[in-house]
Every structure is written in C-alpha cells, then in structure tokens.
C-alpha cells in the first residue's frame, strides 16, 4: 500500500495533464506516491497520463463528476488520498503538507480553501455562490467552512472506508467535507492560492447549485443526532 494517492478526475485535459503530473512528481519526490486518474476523455489525456507514469482508470462513457470522484476514492490505494483538479488551478507543492497532517494523526481531513479572499482567477458569480453555500452550511448545519467545493483535500483512507457517501449527482465535495465534520472527525482548513485554469471549465453551474443545497439540507439530521464538530480547525 502506498503512503499517498494523488487522485484526479479528468475530462479532456490533454492541454494540462502532462504539466500537472510533472508538478506532482516534483512535489512528492522521494515519497511512496501513486498518481491516479479517473478518466472520461475523448482526447489524448489518458495516453499522456500513462506515459507520465499515472495509473489511469477509464470511466467511459462519462457518468458524471460524483460517480467519477466516488470511483477515485474507492480505487485509491494510499493511506491518504489527496484530491486535485487536473487544470493546474491548485498548488501541487502543498500535497505533502496536506498528506502529512493526516499521516501524522493530526486530523482526518484537510480542506484546501481557495476563499480567504476572492481569487483573481475566480469569476464573481462563482465567488458569491461559494460564499452563499458557506453561509447556508453555517446556518443550517452549524459548520463554519469557507469553501465547500474545493477540489484540493487530503482524506484519511480509514475515514473514507468508515463513512458512506452518495456519489450520485453533482456537488459530492460538499458532502465529503460536511458529513465527516458532523460525525465528529477532525477536519482542518488551510488557505491555498487558486490559479488560472488551463483549458475550459466543465462546471454545470445550475445543477451544481441545486445539488449543493440538496446535499446540505439532507445532512440536517446529523446536526442533531451526530457528534458534531461545529467549526473547521484552521492550521
């Protein structure tokens, strides 16, 4: 079993995938790390990734982000799973810092928040929507988290095996953050930079918004019957 799995969901990322994998390899040099892609591309993404040493699991035809992320988390072999987007928006240089906090037993989940301030690379509509999601989670669930949709997190494999998540539908990162917090797992928040993306966004804003609220409100019973940790601990 490797120490760390770096898992990414890819859909036509041939412009970025080679660069991102090289940045990951440089960031984790000397450690026991697998790079895993769940890929639904029609372009050369899987071939490029395999040539760079990544393990590619094809999910074609595409089954949506939620199922792809669920597959990534279940296929990962590492003691810690670090998720990352494959568009060069997240800092690969932070992978080991995230993973080591879990490996050293300091927490079960590290959430990389992009939203200490508004990132220059994030449209105002996305920024305001993310703020609204955060406020809703605070008011409804009592969880103060600034970025429910971050694509960069470190998850304990033991926690992923113990907690059941619903991979059906968009906005799975919302549940992957809030449910462990409500169940009393140790969750930490780290602010990270958010860079300009390579390639086009595949975000479906309307369905993602609807499912974000759906996932928040479905967790209401856990606020009253779970062992809630009311605030994510900053590092």
C-alpha positions in Angstrom: 0.0 0.0 0.0 1.5 3.4 -1.0 1.6 6.2 1.6 -0.3 8.6 -0.6 -2.6 8.5 -3.6 -3.0 11.8 -5.6 -6.3 11.3 -7.3 -7.7 13.4 -10.2 -10.9 13.4 -12.3 -10.1 14.1 -15.9 -12.3 15.1 -18.9 -10.4 16.2 -22.0 -7.4 17.7 -20.1 -4.7 17.0 -22.7 -3.5 20.6 -22.5 -2.8 20.4 -18.8 -2.4 16.8 -17.7 1.3 16.4 -18.6 2.3 19.6 -16.8 0.2 18.8 -13.7 1.6 15.3 -13.4 5.2 16.6 -13.7 4.4 19.2 -11.0 3.0 16.4 -8.7 6.0 14.2 -9.3 8.4 17.0 -8.4 6.4 17.9 -5.3 6.3 14.3 -3.9 9.8 13.2 -5.0 11.2 10.6 -2.6 7.9 9.5 -1.2 5.8 6.5 -1.9 3.0 8.0 -4.0 0.7 6.8 -6.7 -0.9 9.2 -9.2 -4.5 8.0 -10.1 -6.7 9.4 -12.8 -10.4 8.5 -13.3 -10.7 9.5 -16.9 -13.7 10.1 -19.2 -11.8 11.9 -22.0 -12.2 11.7 -25.8 -8.8 13.4 -26.4 -5.3 12.2 -25.6 -5.5 12.7 -21.8 -5.2 9.0 -20.8 -2.3 8.3 -23.1 -0.4 11.3 -21.9 -1.1 10.5 -18.3 0.0 6.8 -18.7 3.2 8.0 -20.4 4.0 10.1 -17.4 3.5 7.1 -15.0 0.0 7.7 -13.8 -2.5 4.8 -13.2 -5.5 5.5 -15.4 -8.9 4.0 -14.8 -11.3 4.7 -17.7 -14.9 5.6 -16.9 -16.4 5.8 -20.4 -19.0 6.9 -21.3 -18.8 9.6 -18.6 -21.0 9.0 -15.6 -20.7 12.5 -14.0 -18.4 14.1 -11.5 -19.9 12.5 -8.5 -19.5 8.9 -9.7 -16.0 9.7 -11.0 -15.0 11.1 -7.6 -16.6 8.1 -5.8 -14.6 5.8 -8.1 -11.4 7.7 -7.4 -11.8 7.4 -3.7 -12.6 3.7 -3.8 -9.8 2.9 -6.3 -7.2 4.8 -4.3 -4.6 2.6 -2.6 -2.9 5.1 -0.4 -3.2 5.6 3.3 -4.1 9.2 2.5 -5.9 10.3 -0.6 -5.1 13.8 -1.9 -7.6 15.1 -4.5 -6.5 17.7 -7.1 -8.0 19.2 -10.2 -6.2 18.5 -13.4 -6.4 22.0 -14.8 -3.4 23.5 -12.9 -5.5 25.6 -10.6 -4.3 24.0 -7.3 -0.8 24.1 -5.9 0.8 20.7 -6.2 3.6 22.0 -3.9 1.1 21.6 -1.0 0.4 17.9 -1.5 2.8 16.6 1.1 1.9 19.2 3.7 -1.7 18.1 3.4 -1.0 14.4 3.4 1.5 14.5 6.3 -1.0 16.2 8.6 -3.2 13.1 8.1 -0.4 10.6 8.2 0.9 12.1 11.5 -2.5 11.7 13.0 -3.2 15.4 13.4 -6.5 15.3 11.6 -8.7 13.0 9.4 -9.3 15.5 6.6 -7.6 18.7 5.4 -9.6 21.1 3.3 -7.8 23.5 1.0 -9.9 26.6 0.9 -9.5 29.0 -2.0 -11.5 31.7 -0.4 -9.6 33.6 2.2 -10.2 36.5 -0.2 -11.6 36.5 -3.8 -9.1 34.8 -6.1 -8.4 36.8 -9.2 -8.9 33.7 -11.3 -12.4 33.1 -10.0 -15.4 34.9 -11.6 -17.5 37.0 -9.2 -20.6 34.8 -9.8 -18.7 31.7 -8.6 -17.2 33.5 -5.6 -20.5 34.9 -4.5 -22.2 31.5 -4.9 -19.5 29.8 -2.8 -20.0 32.4 -0.1 -23.7 31.7 -0.2 -23.1 28.0 0.1 -20.8 28.5 3.1 -23.3 30.8 4.9 -26.1 28.2 4.3 -24.0 25.4 5.8 -23.2 27.5 8.8 -26.9 28.5 9.4 -28.3 25.1 8.6 -25.7 22.7 10.0 -23.6 24.9 12.3 -20.4 24.1 10.3 -18.2 27.1 9.5 -16.3 26.2 6.3 -15.3 28.8 3.8 -15.1 26.6 0.7 -17.5 23.6 0.3 -16.4 22.9 -3.3 -12.6 22.8 -3.0 -11.0 20.3 -5.3 -7.9 20.0 -3.1 -8.2 18.0 0.0 -6.5 15.2 1.9 -8.7 12.3 3.2 -7.8 9.6 5.6 -8.3 6.2 3.9 -9.7 4.9 7.2 -12.3 7.7 7.3 -13.3 7.1 3.7 -13.9 3.4 4.4 -16.0 4.2 7.5 -18.3 6.9 6.2 -20.9 6.3 3.5 -21.2 9.0 0.8 -23.7 9.3 -2.0 -21.8 9.5 -5.4 -25.0 10.1 -7.4 -25.3 13.6 -8.7 -23.1 16.7 -8.7 -21.5 18.6 -5.7 -20.1 15.5 -4.0 -17.3 17.6 -2.4 -19.9 19.3 -0.3 -20.9 16.0 1.4 -17.3 14.8 1.6 -16.5 17.8 3.7 -19.6 18.4 5.8 -20.6 14.8 6.7 -17.2 13.9 8.3 -17.3 17.2 10.3 -20.8 16.4 11.5 -19.8 12.9 12.5 -17.0 14.3 14.7 -14.0 13.6 12.5 -11.1 16.0 12.9 -11.2 18.4 10.0 -8.7 21.2 9.3 -8.9 24.1 6.9 -5.8 25.5 5.1 -6.0 28.5 2.8 -4.4 28.0 -0.6 -3.8 30.0 -3.8 -6.1 29.4 -6.7 -4.5 29.8 -10.2 -5.8 30.4 -13.7 -7.0 27.2 -15.3 -5.6 25.5 -18.4 -8.4 24.6 -20.7 -12.2 25.2 -20.5 -14.3 24.8 -17.4 -16.7 21.8 -17.4 -18.7 23.1 -14.4 -22.5 22.9 -14.8 -23.5 25.8 -12.6 -27.2 25.2 -12.3 -27.2 21.5 -11.4 -24.2 22.0 -9.1 -26.1 24.8 -7.2 -29.2 22.7 -6.9 -27.2 19.7 -5.6 -25.2 21.8 -3.2 -28.3 22.9 -1.4 -29.7 19.4 -1.6 -26.6 17.8 0.0 -26.6 20.5 2.8 -30.2 20.0 3.7 -30.0 16.2 3.6 -27.4 16.4 6.4 -29.7 18.3 8.8 -30.5 15.1 10.9 -26.8 14.7 11.6 -26.6 18.1 13.2 -28.9 16.8 15.9 -28.0 13.1 16.1 -24.3 13.1 15.1 -21.3 14.1 17.1 -20.9 17.4 15.5 -17.6 19.4 15.3 -19.0 22.9 14.8 -16.1 24.6 13.3 -13.3 23.5 11.0 -10.0 24.0 12.7 -7.6 26.3 10.9 -3.9 25.3 10.7 
